[in-house]
Amino acid sequence: MMVLGLNQASYDALSPELKQVIDDNAGLQEAQRIGQVMDQAEEKAIEAIEASGEGEMFYIAQDSLAPWQAAAETATAQWIDDMGNRGFDGQLLYDEATRLVEKYTEQTK
């Protein structure tokens, strides 16, 4: 996942011309374009690794995901705690990011 962010106060302080540049190059359509570029780059990298014979790609089967998901939950909990230690509501940030990913994933189906 890639997130590019700008707080509202910083955006509001920009000139109308710079706001237009951001508006013209942001949003769901631009996110989809960037995602396609990243997918293509990843595909080429995987092909190069496999062709070189110097690396091996591993793909996790659906029925083997549980340990990986558990590890991700541990890392997520640590991140939430770390954000709390920095004075942020880590759970709120995580929940909102998850909600937005689900929302825009649904919109792109």
N, CA, C and O atoms as a GROMACS GRO file, in nm:
protein
  436
    1MET      N    1   0.084  -0.116   0.000
    1MET     CA    2   0.000   0.000   0.000
    1MET      C    3   0.089   0.122   0.000
    1MET      O    4   0.193   0.127   0.065
    2MET      N    5   0.045   0.220  -0.074
    2MET     CA    6   0.118   0.346  -0.078
    2MET      C    7   0.020   0.458  -0.044
    2MET      O    8  -0.091   0.463  -0.098
    3VAL      N    9   0.062   0.546   0.044
    3VAL     CA   10  -0.023   0.658   0.082
    3VAL      C   11   0.056   0.787   0.065
    3VAL      O   12   0.167   0.800   0.116
    4LEU      N   13  -0.003   0.879  -0.006
    4LEU     CA   14   0.054   1.013  -0.017
    4LEU      C   15  -0.043   1.105   0.055
    4LEU      O   16  -0.162   1.108   0.025
    5GLY      N   17   0.008   1.181   0.149
    5GLY     CA   18  -0.081   1.263   0.228
    5GLY      C   19  -0.035   1.407   0.239
    5GLY      O   20   0.084   1.437   0.229
    6LEU      N   21  -0.131   1.495   0.259
    6LEU     CA   22  -0.105   1.637   0.280
    6LEU      C   23  -0.216   1.686   0.370
    6LEU      O   24  -0.334   1.669   0.339
    7ASN      N   25  -0.180   1.748   0.482
    7ASN     CA   26  -0.287   1.791   0.571
    7ASN      C   27  -0.361   1.910   0.511
    7ASN      O   28  -0.309   1.981   0.425
    8GLN      N   29  -0.484   1.928   0.557
    8GLN     CA   30  -0.572   2.029   0.498
    8GLN      C   31  -0.514   2.170   0.507
    8GLN      O   32  -0.527   2.248   0.413
    9ALA      N   33  -0.451   2.202   0.619
    9ALA     CA   34  -0.395   2.337   0.636
    9ALA      C   35  -0.285   2.364   0.534
    9ALA      O   36  -0.276   2.473   0.479
   10SER      N   37  -0.201   2.263   0.508
   10SER     CA   38  -0.095   2.280   0.409
   10SER      C   39  -0.154   2.294   0.269
   10SER      O   40  -0.109   2.377   0.190
   11TYR      N   41  -0.255   2.213   0.239
   11TYR     CA   42  -0.322   2.222   0.109
   11TYR      C   43  -0.386   2.360   0.092
   11TYR      O   44  -0.372   2.423  -0.012
   12ASP      N   45  -0.455   2.407   0.196
   12ASP     CA   46  -0.522   2.537   0.189
   12ASP      C   47  -0.425   2.651   0.167
   12ASP      O   48  -0.461   2.753   0.110
   13ALA      N   49  -0.300   2.634   0.213
   13ALA     CA   50  -0.200   2.740   0.199
   13ALA      C   51  -0.138   2.746   0.059
   13ALA      O   52  -0.067   2.841   0.028
   14LEU      N   53  -0.165   2.648  -0.023
   14LEU     CA   54  -0.108   2.646  -0.158
   14LEU      C   55  -0.178   2.746  -0.249
   14LEU      O   56  -0.292   2.786  -0.225
   15SER      N   57  -0.106   2.784  -0.354
   15SER     CA   58  -0.166   2.871  -0.455
   15SER      C   59  -0.273   2.792  -0.530
   15SER      O   60  -0.269   2.669  -0.532
   16PRO      N   61  -0.368   2.860  -0.592
   16PRO     CA   62  -0.468   2.789  -0.672
   16PRO      C   63  -0.406   2.702  -0.782
   16PRO      O   64  -0.459   2.595  -0.814
   17GLU      N   65  -0.295   2.747  -0.839
   17GLU     CA   66  -0.229   2.669  -0.944
   17GLU      C   67  -0.174   2.538  -0.890
   17GLU      O   68  -0.189   2.433  -0.953
   18LEU      N   69  -0.109   2.543  -0.773
   18LEU     CA   70  -0.055   2.420  -0.714
   18LEU      C   71  -0.166   2.327  -0.668
   18LEU      O   72  -0.154   2.205  -0.680
   19LYS      N   73  -0.274   2.383  -0.615
   19LYS     CA   74  -0.388   2.299  -0.579
   19LYS      C   75  -0.441   2.225  -0.701
   19LYS      O   76  -0.476   2.107  -0.693
   20GLN      N   77  -0.447   2.294  -0.815
   20GLN     CA   78  -0.496   2.232  -0.937
   20GLN      C   79  -0.406   2.118  -0.982
   20GLN      O   80  -0.454   2.014  -1.029
   21VAL      N   81  -0.273   2.137  -0.969
   21VAL     CA   82  -0.179   2.031  -1.005
   21VAL      C   83  -0.206   1.908  -0.919
   21VAL      O   84  -0.210   1.796  -0.970
   22ILE      N   85  -0.223   1.928  -0.788
   22ILE     CA   86  -0.251   1.816  -0.698
   22ILE      C   87  -0.384   1.752  -0.734
   22ILE      O   88  -0.394   1.629  -0.745
   23ASP      N   89  -0.486   1.833  -0.752
   23ASP     CA   90  -0.619   1.780  -0.782
   23ASP      C   91  -0.621   1.701  -0.912
   23ASP      O   92  -0.692   1.602  -0.925
   24ASP      N   93  -0.543   1.747  -1.009
   24ASP     CA   94  -0.539   1.678  -1.139
   24ASP      C   95  -0.462   1.547  -1.134
   24ASP      O   96  -0.474   1.464  -1.224
   25ASN      N   97  -0.383   1.529  -1.029
   25ASN     CA   98  -0.296   1.410  -1.021
   25ASN      C   99  -0.319   1.331  -0.894
   25ASN      O  100  -0.227   1.268  -0.842
   26ALA      N  101  -0.441   1.334  -0.843
   26ALA     CA  102  -0.474   1.263  -0.720
   26ALA      C  103  -0.608   1.193  -0.737
   26ALA      O  104  -0.674   1.207  -0.840
   27GLY      N  105  -0.646   1.120  -0.636
   27GLY     CA  106  -0.776   1.055  -0.638
   27GLY      C  107  -0.768   0.911  -0.684
   27GLY      O  108  -0.661   0.857  -0.711
   28LEU      N  109  -0.885   0.851  -0.693
   28LEU     CA  110  -0.896   0.709  -0.724
   28LEU      C  111  -0.835   0.674  -0.860
   28LEU      O  112  -0.764   0.574  -0.872
   29GLN      N  113  -0.861   0.755  -0.960
   29GLN     CA  114  -0.810   0.726  -1.094
   29GLN      C  115  -0.657   0.726  -1.096
   29GLN      O  116  -0.596   0.638  -1.157
   30GLU      N  117  -0.596   0.822  -1.030
   30GLU     CA  118  -0.450   0.827  -1.025
   30GLU      C  119  -0.395   0.712  -0.942
   30GLU      O  120  -0.291   0.655  -0.976
   31ALA      N  121  -0.463   0.677  -0.834
   31ALA     CA  122  -0.419   0.564  -0.752
   31ALA      C  123  -0.421   0.435  -0.834
   31ALA      O  124  -0.331   0.352  -0.821
   32GLN      N  125  -0.523   0.418  -0.917
   32GLN     CA  126  -0.530   0.299  -1.002
   32GLN      C  127  -0.416   0.298  -1.103
   32GLN      O  128  -0.357   0.193  -1.130
   33ARG      N  129  -0.385   0.415  -1.160
   33ARG     CA  130  -0.276   0.423  -1.257
   33ARG      C  131  -0.143   0.388  -1.191
   33ARG      O  132  -0.064   0.311  -1.246
   34ILE      N  133  -0.118   0.445  -1.073
   34ILE     CA  134   0.006   0.416  -1.002
   34ILE      C  135   0.012   0.267  -0.965
   34ILE      O  136   0.118   0.206  -0.974
   35GLY      N  137  -0.101   0.211  -0.924
   35GLY     CA  138  -0.105   0.068  -0.892
   35GLY      C  139  -0.068  -0.019  -1.011
   35GLY      O  140   0.002  -0.118  -0.996
   36GLN      N  141  -0.117   0.018  -1.130
   36GLN     CA  142  -0.083  -0.057  -1.250
   36GLN      C  143   0.066  -0.049  -1.280
   36GLN      O  144   0.128  -0.149  -1.317
   37VAL      N  145   0.124   0.070  -1.264
   37VAL     CA  146   0.268   0.087  -1.286
   37VAL      C  147   0.347   0.000  -1.189
   37VAL      O  148   0.443  -0.066  -1.227
   38MET      N  149   0.305   0.001  -1.062
   38MET     CA  150   0.374  -0.080  -0.962
   38MET      C  151   0.359  -0.229  -0.989
   38MET      O  152   0.454  -0.305  -0.973
   39ASP      N  153   0.240  -0.271  -1.031
   39ASP     CA  154   0.218  -0.412  -1.064
   39ASP      C  155   0.308  -0.455  -1.179
   39ASP      O  156   0.366  -0.564  -1.176
   40GLN      N  157   0.319  -0.371  -1.281
   40GLN     CA  158   0.404  -0.404  -1.396
   40GLN      C  159   0.551  -0.413  -1.356
   40GLN      O  160   0.623  -0.502  -1.400
   41ALA      N  161   0.595  -0.320  -1.272
   41ALA     CA  162   0.734  -0.322  -1.226
   41ALA      C  163   0.760  -0.447  -1.142
   41ALA      O  164   0.865  -0.510  -1.154
   42GLU      N  165   0.665  -0.483  -1.058
   42GLU     CA  166   0.680  -0.602  -0.976
   42GLU      C  167   0.688  -0.727  -1.064
   42GLU      O  168   0.770  -0.816  -1.039
   43GLU      N  169   0.604  -0.732  -1.165
   43GLU     CA  170   0.604  -0.848  -1.256
   43GLU      C  171   0.739  -0.862  -1.325
   43GLU      O  172   0.791  -0.973  -1.337
   44LYS      N  173   0.795  -0.751  -1.370
   44LYS     CA  174   0.926  -0.755  -1.436
   44LYS      C  175   1.035  -0.798  -1.338
   44LYS      O  176   1.125  -0.873  -1.374
   45ALA      N  177   1.026  -0.750  -1.215
   45ALA     CA  178   1.126  -0.788  -1.115
   45ALA      C  179   1.119  -0.937  -1.085
   45ALA      O  180   1.222  -1.003  -1.073
   46ILE      N  181   0.998  -0.989  -1.072
   46ILE     CA  182   0.982  -1.133  -1.047
   46ILE      C  183   1.038  -1.214  -1.163
   46ILE      O  184   1.107  -1.314  -1.142
   47GLU      N  185   1.008  -1.173  -1.285
   47GLU     CA  186   1.060  -1.243  -1.403
   47GLU      C  187   1.213  -1.241  -1.404
   47GLU      O  188   1.276  -1.342  -1.436
   48ALA      N  189   1.272  -1.127  -1.369
   48ALA     CA  190   1.418  -1.116  -1.368
   48ALA      C  191   1.479  -1.205  -1.261
   48ALA      O  192   1.582  -1.269  -1.285
   49ILE      N  193   1.417  -1.211  -1.145
   49ILE     CA  194   1.467  -1.297  -1.038
   49ILE      C  195   1.462  -1.443  -1.080
   49ILE      O  196   1.558  -1.518  -1.063
   50GLU      N  197   1.349  -1.483  -1.137
   50GLU     CA  198   1.333  -1.622  -1.180
   50GLU      C  199   1.428  -1.656  -1.294
   50GLU      O  200   1.484  -1.766  -1.296
   51ALA      N  201   1.449  -1.564  -1.387
   51ALA     CA  202   1.536  -1.590  -1.502
   51ALA      C  203   1.683  -1.596  -1.461
   51ALA      O  204   1.761  -1.667  -1.523
   52SER      N  205   1.720  -1.523  -1.357
   52SER     CA  206   1.861  -1.518  -1.315
   52SER      C  207   1.907  -1.649  -1.253
   52SER      O  208   2.026  -1.681  -1.256
   53GLY      N  209   1.814  -1.724  -1.196
   53GLY     CA  210   1.851  -1.845  -1.125
   53GLY      C  211   1.917  -1.818  -0.991
   53GLY      O  212   1.960  -1.911  -0.924
   54GLU      N  213   1.926  -1.691  -0.952
   54GLU     CA  214   1.992  -1.654  -0.828
   54GLU      C  215   1.894  -1.631  -0.713
   54GLU      O  216   1.936  -1.602  -0.601
   55GLY      N  217   1.768  -1.644  -0.741
   55GLY     CA  218   1.669  -1.622  -0.637
   55GLY      C  219   1.550  -1.712  -0.661
   55GLY      O  220   1.536  -1.774  -0.767
   56GLU      N  221   1.466  -1.718  -0.563
   56GLU     CA  222   1.348  -1.803  -0.574
   56GLU      C  223   1.230  -1.731  -0.514
   56GLU      O  224   1.239  -1.672  -0.406
   57MET      N  225   1.119  -1.734  -0.583
   57MET     CA  226   0.997  -1.672  -0.535
   57MET      C  227   0.916  -1.777  -0.458
   57MET      O  228   0.906  -1.892  -0.501
   58PHE      N  229   0.861  -1.736  -0.346
   58PHE     CA  230   0.776  -1.823  -0.267
   58PHE      C  231   0.635  -1.766  -0.266
   58PHE      O  232   0.616  -1.646  -0.245
   59TYR      N  233   0.539  -1.850  -0.288
   59TYR     CA  234   0.399  -1.809  -0.288
   59TYR      C  235   0.329  -1.886  -0.176
   59TYR      O  236   0.341  -2.008  -0.166
   60ILE      N  237   0.258  -1.814  -0.094
   60ILE     CA  238   0.194  -1.874   0.023
   60ILE      C  239   0.055  -1.923  -0.017
   60ILE      O  240  -0.028  -1.846  -0.066
   61ALA      N  241   0.031  -2.052   0.004
   61ALA     CA  242  -0.099  -2.111  -0.026
   61ALA      C  243  -0.203  -2.061   0.074
   61ALA      O  244  -0.171  -2.032   0.189
   62GLN      N  245  -0.326  -2.050   0.029
   62GLN     CA  246  -0.436  -2.002   0.114
   62GLN      C  247  -0.444  -2.078   0.246
   62GLN      O  248  -0.468  -2.018   0.351
   63ASP      N  249  -0.424  -2.209   0.240
   63ASP     CA  250  -0.438  -2.289   0.362
   63ASP      C  251  -0.316  -2.278   0.454
   63ASP      O  252  -0.313  -2.341   0.560
   64SER      N  253  -0.216  -2.197   0.416
   64SER     CA  254  -0.098  -2.176   0.499
   64SER      C  255  -0.084  -2.032   0.546
   64SER      O  256   0.021  -1.994   0.597
   65LEU      N  257  -0.188  -1.954   0.531
   65LEU     CA  258  -0.181  -1.812   0.563
   65LEU      C  259  -0.187  -1.780   0.713
   65LEU      O  260  -0.139  -1.675   0.755
   66ALA      N  261  -0.245  -1.868   0.793
   66ALA     CA  262  -0.271  -1.838   0.935
   66ALA      C  263  -0.146  -1.789   1.010
   66ALA      O  264  -0.156  -1.687   1.079
   67PRO      N  265  -0.031  -1.855   1.001
   67PRO     CA  266   0.086  -1.804   1.075
   67PRO      C  267   0.130  -1.666   1.027
   67PRO      O  268   0.176  -1.584   1.107
   68TRP      N  269   0.117  -1.641   0.900
   68TRP     CA  270   0.154  -1.511   0.845
   68TRP      C  271   0.059  -1.403   0.894
   68TRP      O  272   0.100  -1.292   0.928
   69GLN      N  273  -0.068  -1.436   0.898
   69GLN     CA  274  -0.167  -1.340   0.948
   69GLN      C  275  -0.145  -1.311   1.096
   69GLN      O  276  -0.159  -1.197   1.140
   70ALA      N  277  -0.110  -1.413   1.173
   70ALA     CA  278  -0.082  -1.394   1.316
   70ALA      C  279   0.039  -1.302   1.334
   70ALA      O  280   0.039  -1.215   1.422
   71ALA      N  281   0.141  -1.321   1.252
   71ALA     CA  282   0.260  -1.235   1.260
   71ALA      C  283   0.223  -1.091   1.224
   71ALA      O  284   0.272  -0.996   1.286
   72ALA      N  285   0.137  -1.076   1.124
   72ALA     CA  286   0.095  -0.941   1.085
   72ALA      C  287   0.014  -0.876   1.197
   72ALA      O  288   0.027  -0.755   1.220
   73GLU      N  289  -0.067  -0.952   1.266
   73GLU     CA  290  -0.146  -0.897   1.378
   73GLU      C  291  -0.053  -0.849   1.490
   73GLU      O  292  -0.079  -0.746   1.552
   74THR      N  293   0.053  -0.923   1.515
   74THR     CA  294   0.149  -0.883   1.617
   74THR      C  295   0.217  -0.752   1.577
   74THR      O  296   0.231  -0.661   1.658
   75ALA      N  297   0.260  -0.744   1.451
   75ALA     CA  298   0.325  -0.623   1.403
   75ALA      C  299   0.228  -0.504   1.408
   75ALA      O  300   0.268  -0.393   1.443
   76THR      N  301   0.103  -0.527   1.373
   76THR     CA  302   0.002  -0.421   1.376
   76THR      C  303  -0.017  -0.372   1.519
   76THR      O  304  -0.022  -0.251   1.543
   77ALA      N  305  -0.028  -0.463   1.613
   77ALA     CA  306  -0.046  -0.425   1.754
   77ALA      C  307   0.074  -0.344   1.803
   77ALA      O  308   0.057  -0.247   1.877
   78GLN      N  309   0.194  -0.384   1.763
   78GLN     CA  310   0.314  -0.309   1.802
   78GLN      C  311   0.311  -0.169   1.742
   78GLN      O  312   0.348  -0.072   1.810
   79TRP      N  313   0.268  -0.156   1.617
   79TRP     CA  314   0.260  -0.025   1.553
   79TRP      C  315   0.158   0.064   1.624
   79TRP      O  316   0.184   0.182   1.650
   80ILE      N  317   0.043   0.007   1.657
   80ILE     CA  318  -0.060   0.083   1.727
   80ILE      C  319  -0.006   0.133   1.862
   80ILE      O  320  -0.028   0.249   1.898
   81ASP      N  321   0.064   0.046   1.935
   81ASP     CA  322   0.124   0.086   2.062
   81ASP      C  323   0.229   0.195   2.042
   81ASP      O  324   0.235   0.291   2.119
   82ASP      N  325   0.311   0.181   1.939
   82ASP     CA  326   0.414   0.280   1.910
   82ASP      C  327   0.352   0.416   1.879
   82ASP      O  328   0.401   0.519   1.925
   83MET      N  329   0.245   0.417   1.803
   83MET     CA  330   0.176   0.543   1.774
   83MET      C  331   0.122   0.604   1.902
   83MET      O  332   0.128   0.725   1.920
   84GLY      N  333   0.068   0.520   1.991
   84GLY     CA  334   0.019   0.568   2.120
   84GLY      C  335   0.131   0.632   2.201
   84GLY      O  336   0.110   0.734   2.266
   85ASN      N  337   0.248   0.570   2.199
   85ASN     CA  338   0.363   0.624   2.270
   85ASN      C  339   0.408   0.758   2.214
   85ASN      O  340   0.473   0.837   2.283
   86ARG      N  341   0.375   0.783   2.087
   86ARG     CA  342   0.412   0.910   2.022
   86ARG      C  343   0.301   1.014   2.035
   86ARG      O  344   0.313   1.125   1.981
   87GLY      N  345   0.194   0.979   2.105
   87GLY     CA  346   0.088   1.075   2.127
   87GLY      C  347  -0.026   1.070   2.027
   87GLY      O  348  -0.109   1.161   2.023
   88PHE      N  349  -0.030   0.966   1.945
   88PHE     CA  350  -0.137   0.951   1.845
   88PHE      C  351  -0.230   0.838   1.887
   88PHE      O  352  -0.191   0.749   1.962
   89ASP      N  353  -0.351   0.842   1.838
   89ASP     CA  354  -0.445   0.733   1.861
   89ASP      C  355  -0.422   0.628   1.752
   89ASP      O  356  -0.484   0.631   1.645
   90GLY      N  357  -0.332   0.536   1.780
   90GLY     CA  358  -0.292   0.437   1.682
   90GLY      C  359  -0.407   0.350   1.635
   90GLY      O  360  -0.415   0.318   1.516
   91GLN      N  361  -0.495   0.312   1.726
   91GLN     CA  362  -0.608   0.228   1.687
   91GLN      C  363  -0.700   0.303   1.591
   91GLN      O  364  -0.746   0.246   1.492
   92LEU      N  365  -0.724   0.429   1.620
   92LEU     CA  366  -0.808   0.511   1.532
   92LEU      C  367  -0.745   0.524   1.394
   92LEU      O  368  -0.814   0.511   1.292
   93LEU      N  369  -0.615   0.550   1.390
   93LEU     CA  370  -0.545   0.561   1.261
   93LEU      C  371  -0.554   0.430   1.183
   93LEU      O  372  -0.583   0.430   1.063
   94TYR      N  373  -0.529   0.319   1.251
   94TYR     CA  374  -0.534   0.189   1.185
   94TYR      C  375  -0.675   0.159   1.134
   94TYR      O  376  -0.692   0.114   1.021
   95ASP      N  377  -0.774   0.182   1.219
   95ASP     CA  378  -0.912   0.154   1.179
   95ASP      C  379  -0.954   0.239   1.059
   95ASP      O  380  -1.020   0.189   0.968
   96GLU      N  381  -0.916   0.366   1.058
   96GLU     CA  382  -0.952   0.453   0.947
   96GLU      C  383  -0.880   0.411   0.819
   96GLU      O  384  -0.940   0.410   0.712
   97ALA      N  385  -0.752   0.376   0.828
   97ALA     CA  386  -0.678   0.330   0.711
   97ALA      C  387  -0.741   0.201   0.656
   97ALA      O  388  -0.756   0.186   0.535
   98THR      N  389  -0.778   0.110   0.744
   98THR     CA  390  -0.842  -0.015   0.703
   98THR      C  391  -0.975   0.013   0.635
   98THR      O  392  -1.007  -0.048   0.533
   99ARG      N  393  -1.053   0.104   0.692
   99ARG     CA  394  -1.183   0.140   0.634
   99ARG      C  395  -1.166   0.198   0.494
   99ARG      O  396  -1.241   0.163   0.403
  100LEU      N  397  -1.067   0.285   0.477
  100LEU     CA  398  -1.045   0.346   0.346
  100LEU      C  399  -0.996   0.245   0.243
  100LEU      O  400  -1.039   0.248   0.127
  101VAL      N  401  -0.908   0.153   0.284
  101VAL     CA  402  -0.863   0.048   0.192
  101VAL      C  403  -0.981  -0.036   0.147
  101VAL      O  404  -0.996  -0.065   0.028
  102GLU      N  405  -1.065  -0.074   0.241
  102GLU     CA  406  -1.184  -0.155   0.207
  102GLU      C  407  -1.279  -0.078   0.115
  102GLU      O  408  -1.332  -0.133   0.018
  103LYS      N  409  -1.299   0.051   0.145
  103LYS     CA  410  -1.389   0.134   0.064
  103LYS      C  411  -1.340   0.143  -0.080
  103LYS      O  412  -1.417   0.120  -0.174
  104TYR      N  413  -1.213   0.176  -0.098
  104TYR     CA  414  -1.162   0.197  -0.234
  104TYR      C  415  -1.134   0.065  -0.306
  104TYR      O  416  -1.135   0.060  -0.428
  105THR      N  417  -1.108  -0.041  -0.230
  105THR     CA  418  -1.096  -0.173  -0.293
  105THR      C  419  -1.231  -0.212  -0.352
  105THR      O  420  -1.238  -0.263  -0.464
  106GLU      N  421  -1.336  -0.189  -0.278
  106GLU     CA  422  -1.471  -0.220  -0.326
  106GLU      C  423  -1.505  -0.138  -0.450
  106GLU      O  424  -1.567  -0.188  -0.542
  107GLN      N  425  -1.464  -0.012  -0.451
  107GLN     CA  426  -1.494   0.077  -0.565
  107GLN      C  427  -1.421   0.036  -0.691
  107GLN      O  428  -1.466   0.067  -0.801
  108THR      N  429  -1.309  -0.034  -0.678
  108THR     CA  430  -1.230  -0.070  -0.796
  108THR      C  431  -1.261  -0.209  -0.848
  108THR      O  432  -1.198  -0.254  -0.944
  109LYS      N  433  -1.357  -0.277  -0.787
  109LYS     CA  434  -1.393  -0.412  -0.834
  109LYS      C  435  -1.477  -0.403  -0.959
  109LYS      O  436  -1.517  -0.505  -1.013
   0.00000   0.00000   0.00000
